[in-house]
Amino acid sequence: MDPLSPECTFTTEYTWCVPTYVVILPKITGGISAICSAYLAKLMISEKKQTPYHRLLLNMSIADIISSTFVHVIGSWMMPRGTAPLSSGNLITCDVQGFFGQILLITMPYLNASLTTYYNLIIRYNWTDGQIAKVEKSLHLIPWALGIVLSVVVLVAKQLVPGTWGCWFGNTQYPPDCDSAETCVRGWNSTYYFWPIFVVILLAPSYVMWSMYLVYSSIRRLEKRMATYASASPDERRNRRNSRKVMEQSILFSSALLLTLLFAEVEILISEFGKPIAIWIHVVLALTFPLQGFYNLLIHLRRGGNSKWKNRGLSKRLSKLLRRDGRDRERDASPQQITAATTPATATCQITEKVSTMSVEKVEVKDPQEETNDNEHTDSFDENPRV
């Protein structure tokens, strides 16, 4: 059916029966996202000291450039002629676009999951860059491997069909009125492929939400511990604010992913229940779904980009926070607690217990003059920017 014909209304079963502006919108938002991702990639490459954070964000930016360009900007031009406004392709171009689009549809959420894993390792488990380096390749390669393998499966099974403004994997047939393997050139028996892959895609945002809960709970426990044992000095209040900023940064990256996928999942579920998709859902999807790169750039610049926070390493901030917590506990200890450690062995056990409780890898003993100098520079950070 011609999408521009009077018979093609928004309540028909044809998912590509949409007005022309719905097809044009993702070309604009996708172009914005690609430009933002290219600029973000430039920022990541220009960093003198590369950390896992920079490399993961660079990987996400490259994936978004490919996705925004191939799926959203080119969009309907690669769809079979007559299946959507501005469509001028054929089944071969549809397969090419759908293949790359499906790779990125799976890879992007799992790259976000890799970023939240990184946040968890450094915030919750106090991992160093050296420890993260041992698993960093997996954080980069697993999302791409998963996306490529599943995309090859749907390509070989001929499950890539025209969608609203591009070709991708869906639980539909092409042509829409086909009823057998002979008449359906694409999408026959799509249910057997669609739901397993749909569940795989949903696992990524589910993991991201769970991971962000762990990050939030870790920061909350740290704040409560500081509120109990630390003095309410300006430096302490500043450190607590810094720890919360780290948590907010990680949650914002996760929220960007959820916002990107939300209306796509809503549209899929509505169509699966056989209900007509309102035009406003198409419009909101065209405005939000292609903008992952735009969200990532805003979140990165929120933390100061490459200037304001350049020397504020996350691990340095948290380790200083924990060390000051330990010093405050020792300073606030009662005389009875101090005199209780009457032997060197007892003192050693108490120090070991404090180190174990605070999860501090290294405890430095300073004379009063050095500690004064350290307090004067509490807000200085190392040259290894992570978050």
N, C-alpha and C positions, 0 to 999 in steps of 0.2 A: 504494500500500500504506500502511495506517495505521502510523505509526512506533511506536505503542504496542501493536500486535498481536503475538501470540506468534511469528508468522512473520518478523517484522522482527528479525533478529539482527545482530550486529556483523560478520558475515562475508558479508553479502549485498552485492550491487552497489549498493544504495541508499545514497548518501552521507549521507542524513538519518536513517538508522536509528541514532539515538543516544539514550541515556537523557536524561531531562529535565534533570538537573543539568548536563550538558554544554552545554545551551542557556542555562541560567541563569547559569553562570559568566562568560561574556563580558559579560553585563549588569552584573555587579558590577565586573569589571576595567575594562570600558569606561567605567563611571561614574567610577571612581577616576581614570582617565586624563584624562577630560574636565575634572574638577575641578582636577587638577594643571596641565593646559594653561591653564585659565582663570586660575589664580593666576600662572603663569609669564607669561602675556600681560599681566597687571596689572603685574608687575615690569618688564617691558620697556617698557610705556607710561609708567611712572612715572620712568624714567631721564631726568634733565635733559639730558644730552648723548647724543643718539641716534647710534649707530654702526652700520655694516653688520651687526655681530654681533647687536645688539639687534633690528634689523629682520628679519633672517633667522630668528631664534628666535621672534619674534612671528608671522611668516608660518607657521612650522612649528606653532606653538601653535594658530592659527586653523584650520589644516587638520586637526589632530588633534581639536579640539573637534567639528568637523563629522563626521569619520569615526567617532569614538567614540560620538557620540549617534545618528547615523543608521544606522550599520552594526551596532554592538555592543549599545548599550542598547536601542534599539527592536527591532533584530535580528529574531527569529523572528515578531514580531507582524505584520510586513509580508509574510511569506511566504504563498503560497497555502494556504488552510485544508487541513489534513490532511497537509502535507508535512513537518512537524516538530512536536515538542511546543511548545505555546503559539502555534502559527501561527494567524492569524485574518485574513489578507489575501486578495488575489487577484492575477491577473497584472499588473494596472495598478500596484498598490502594490509588487509585486515589481520591476517595471521602474524605478519611481522610486527605490527603495532601491538597486537594482543599479547604476543610472546614477551616483548620487552616490558609492556605494561604490567603483566602478571608477575614478572620477576620483581619489579619495584614495589608492587602492591604487597608482596610478602616480605621483601628485604627491608623496606623502610621501617615497618613496625618492629622488626627484630633488631635493627640497628639502634632504635630507641631503647629497646630492652637491654642491649649491650651497654648503652650509656648509663642506664639506671643501675646496672650491675656494677659498673665502675664506681658510681657514687656510693653504693652499698659497701664496696670493698674498702674505700678510703675513709668513709664516715663510721660505719658500723663496726668494721673489723680492723681499722687502723693499718691497712696495707700500705706499703711504700711503693714507689715507682718500680723498684727492682722486683718486688713480688708480683706486681701487676704485669710486668713485662713477660713473665712466664706464661700468662694466660691471654695476653693481648691479641695474639694471632687468632685465637678462637673467637674472641669478641668481634673481630672483623670478618672472618671467613665463614662462620656458621650461618649468618643471615644470608649471605650471597649464595652459598651452597644450597641452602634450603629453597631459596627463591628459584634458582636455576633448575634444580631437579624437578620441582613441582610444575614449573612452566613447561618443561620438556614433556612431562606426562600429558598435560592438557593439550599441548600442540599436536602430539602424536595421535591422541584420541579424538582430534578434531572437535574440541570443546570451546574454541574461541569464537564468540558471536558478536554482532554489532550491539552496542549499548546505547546510552543516551547521547554521548558526544565522542565515543571512541569504541574500539573493539577490545573486549576483555572476556574473562571467564565468568559465566553466569549460568543459572539454572533455567535456561531457555533454549529454544530451538530456532534454527534458521533454515528456510523461511518459517515464519511463525505458525503457519497453518499446516505444516508438514506433520505426518502421523506414522512414519515408518523410517527404517534405516535407509531405504532407497530414496525417499523424497526429502529427507532431512540431510542437507549437505554439511551442516554444522550443528552440534549440540545434542545429538541423539543419545539417550540414556544419561543425560547430564546430571541427574540426581545422584547417581552413584559416585560421581566425581566431585560434585559441588559441596555437599555437606562435610565430607572429611577435610577438604581444603579450607572450607569456611571455618571449621573448628580450629584448624592450625593457625589461621590468621587471628582468630579471637584469643588464642593463648597468649599472644604478645601483649596486647593491652591489659589482659588480666594479670600477667606477671608484672607489668609496669606498675599497676595500682598496688599490688601486694608489696612490691619492692619499695615504693614510695611510703607506704605505711611503716615499713621497717626503718627507713631513714628518719621519718618524723618521730617515731618512738625513741630512736637513739638520741636525737637532739633534745627531746623533751626530758629524758632521763638525765642528760648532761646538765641541762638548765636547772632541774630540781636539785641536783647535787651541788651545783654552784650556789644556788640560793640558800642551801642549808649550811655550807661550810665557808663560803667566800664572803669577804667584806663587800659592802656596797660602794666600792670606790668607782670613780669614773672609768678606770681601765677595765674593771670587771664588767661593768655595764656595757662597755664598748665590745668586749670579747663575746659577751652573750648575744649582742646584736649581730656580730659577724657570723656566729654559728647559725643563727636563724636565717641569715641571708643565704648561706650555703644550702640550707634545707629548702628555702623558697626557690632557689635556682633550679634544683633538681626537680621539684614539683612542677615548675613551669614548663620544663622540657617535656615532662610526662603529660601535662595538660594539653600541650600543643598536639601531641599524638592523638589524644582522645578527642579533641575538637576536630581534627582532620578526619577521623574515622566515624564519628558519631552519626552524621546524617547519611553516610554511605551504608552503614549497618541498618539504619532506620528504613531506608529505601528498599534494601534487600528484603527485610522482614515483611514489609508491607506487601511487596510483590509476591512473596511466598505464600501469604495468606489470601491471595487472590483479590486484594483490594486495589482500587485505583489510587495512583500516586498523585497527590495534589501538586499543582504547578509550583507553589511556593517552596515545596521540599526540593524540587529540581533546582530552583534558584539558589536556595541556601547552600545546597550541595555544591553548585558551581562556584559559589563564593568562598567556601571554607575548605573543601577537599584539596584543591591544588596548591594551597598556600603554606605547606609545611616549611619550605625554605624561608619564607617571610617571617614565620613565627620564630624559627631558630635564630635568625639574625637579630630580631628584636630582643630575644632573651639573652643572647650573648652580649649585645651592646648595653643591656640593662646593668650588667655587672662591670661596665667600664670598658668593654672591648679590649683593646691592646694598650691602653694608656692608664686610666685611673686605677685599675686594680692589677696592673701589670706585675708588680712585685708582691702581690698578696697571695701566696700559696695556701691552698686549703689545708694540707697536712701541717704546715707551720702554724697556722692559726689554731687548729685543734690541739696540737701538741703543746703550744704555749698555754692554751686554756687549761689543759690537764695538769701541766707543771705548776701553774699558779694555784690550782685547786689543791695540789699536794702540799705546797708551801704554806697555804692558808690553814690547812688542817694541822700541820706541825706548829704553826704560830699560835693557833687557838687552843692547843692542847693544855690541859690543866697541869699544875705542878705534880700532882699525884701520878698522872699518866707518864710524866717525864721521868720521875724518880723510880717508877716501877721497873724500868729497864736497867737493872742493877749490874748485869753482866754483859760482856760483848756479845755472847751468843744470843741472849734475849734481845738485845738491840738489833742484831742482824735479822732475827726472825720478824721483829716488828717492821723493820724497813722493807723486808721482802714482802710482807703482807700488804703494806701500803702500795708498793709497786704493782703487785698483782691486782689489787682492787681498782686502781686507777688505769690499768692497762697502758702504762708508760714504758716505752722500750728503753729509755735511757734517763737516768737521774743524775744530775750534776750537783755537786756540793760546792757552793760558792761562799766566799767571805762576804761580810756585810757590804763592803765597798762595791764588789762586783754585782751583788744583788741590787744595790741602788742604781747602778748603771743599767742593769737589765730592765728595771721598772721604768726608767726614763725612756727606754726604747721599746716599750711593750707593743706599740702599734706598728713596728717595722716588720717586714715580712721578707721571706727569701725570694730568690729570683726564679723560682720554679712555679709558674702559675698553673694551677690545675682547674680551679673553678672560680 
